[in-house]
Amino acid sequence: MTQQPAIEITAYDWVPDMARGKVKDMRVRWALNEIGLPYKERLVGGAGGEKSADHLDDQPFGQVPIYKEGDLTLFESGAILLHIGEKDERLLPRDPVARGRAIAWMFAALNSVEPFLQALFLIDLRGEGQPWHGPASGALQPFAENRLQQLSAALGEREWLEDRFTLGDLLMIDVLRTTSKQQFVRAHANLAAYVERGTARPAFRSALAAQMAAFEEREPK
Ligand SMILES: N[C@@H](CCC(=O)N[C@@H](CS)C(=O)NCC(=O)O)C(=O)O
């Protein structure tokens, strides 16, 4: 008899086309694949709509991903990745200096880069046809562009943000590859190449296939 994986991740059973392959359970799938840890999936409805009571019990904001392992239920992709990183030094170095740097890049992805790109996406989503759309977007864009300029300078000609791939790269690449403002990424050849390098990793490719498969099962071609 095959044993059930000890880890369960929650993902949506449906999202609009433009979000497919970009939902944040990708980060968790990718990290688990990097270290060969199997997981089972719990697919929930309610993307962008009403959330079930069970969902809200597990994730106070009614979002995905959710991660379960034994008695532990975790939400927030950054916290989930830190937990997974503890399991394997291929994701999070054991050396305290390298580990500290990797964690700093994880926070940078979530706290210094993603918020500006996310806010621009929301302004576009909610602002279509609104008189405030142009001014709001115009006011925020320089902040986002500046962050990517600074990130590009920090990366330079290196392959990864530090001297090897870590969860800091995984999160940063996920933030960059999913932004609706791809032109800001493409403006920096090194950032575009960095995203290509990360998304060429077999662990990323199989994570993408797994997320897409969940949607395709629901809507067979
Ligand atoms: N800060 C959260 C954000 C999670 C998030 O934005 N999840 C989106 C999918 S990518 C979601 O569930 N959105 C539906 C909603 O907010 O109702 C994390 O990193 O886990």
The ligand as a Gaussian input file, in Angstrom:
#p B3LYP/6-31G(d) Opt

LIG

0 1
 N        0.408000      37.216000       1.906000
 C       -0.234000      36.022000       1.435000
 C       -0.946000      36.343000       0.145000
 C       -1.695000      35.143000      -0.385000
 C       -2.535000      35.539000      -1.593000
 O       -2.469000      36.685000      -2.091000
 N       -3.317000      34.580000      -2.075000
 C       -4.225000      34.861000      -3.166000
 C       -3.958000      33.920000      -4.315000
 S       -2.397000      34.266000      -5.073000
 C       -5.644000      34.592000      -2.720000
 O       -5.938000      33.592000      -2.091000
 N       -6.534000      35.517000      -3.094000
 C       -7.937000      35.407000      -2.859000
 C       -8.420000      36.371000      -1.859000
 O       -7.636000      37.175000      -1.338000
 O       -9.617000      36.318000      -1.582000
 C        0.780000      34.895000       1.232000
 O        1.920000      35.216000       0.834000
 O        0.466000      33.716000       1.470000

